[in-house]
Amino acid sequence: MRKDTAENIIKIVKCLKGAEEGWLWIREIARRTNLHRKTVSRLVDNHLSMFVDIQTMEPFNVRMIRLKPGTDINGVYRFLSTMEKLNNAK
């Protein structure tokens, strides 16, 4: 995993953690983290899918996202570092 990808994932997790129990949509996360909305969407889908709840608002085609209750930021960091080690071993 590239260094900037890991940094962007950390930005997204901190943004979601700062929202407390509230739901945020992709564009709002992108605004708060100064990332492109497609980057946020891709990183959430590829790396954070097991740590977030996603709710779709059908008529508007909007995905609302929040961290799952009890998710620890340090747990996300450990998961990312473990995945990095596994990818480097291949």
LINVENCOR-V237499 format. One record per residue. N is the residue number from 0. RES is the residue in three letters. PHI is phi as a letter, one per 20 degrees, with the letter a starting at -180 (none if undefined). Layout:
# LINVENCOR-V237499
N|RES|PHI  N|RES|PHI
This chain:
# LINVENCOR-V237499
0|MET|none  1|ARG|f  2|LYS|f  3|ASP|f  4|THR|f  5|ALA|f  6|GLU|f  7|ASN|f  8|ILE|f  9|ILE|f  10|LYS|g  11|ILE|f  12|VAL|f  13|LYS|f  14|CYS|f  15|LEU|f  16|LYS|f  17|GLY|f  18|ALA|f  19|GLU|l  20|GLU|e  21|GLY|e  22|TRP|e  23|LEU|c  24|TRP|e  25|ILE|g  26|ARG|f  27|GLU|f  28|ILE|f  29|ALA|f  30|ARG|f  31|ARG|f  32|THR|d  33|ASN|l  34|LEU|d  35|HIS|f  36|ARG|f  37|LYS|f  38|THR|f  39|VAL|f  40|SER|f  41|ARG|f  42|LEU|f  43|VAL|f  44|ASP|f  45|ASN|e  46|HIS|c  47|LEU|d  48|SER|f  49|MET|e  50|PHE|d  51|VAL|c  52|ASP|e  53|ILE|c  54|GLN|c  55|THR|d  56|MET|e  57|GLU|g  58|PRO|f  59|PHE|d  60|ASN|l  61|VAL|d  62|ARG|d  63|MET|e  64|ILE|c  65|ARG|b  66|LEU|f  67|LYS|f  68|PRO|g  69|GLY|n  70|THR|f  71|ASP|d  72|ILE|f  73|ASN|f  74|GLY|f  75|VAL|f  76|TYR|f  77|ARG|f  78|PHE|f  79|LEU|f  80|SER|f  81|THR|f  82|MET|f  83|GLU|f  84|LYS|f  85|LEU|f  86|ASN|f  87|ASN|f  88|ALA|f  89|LYS|f
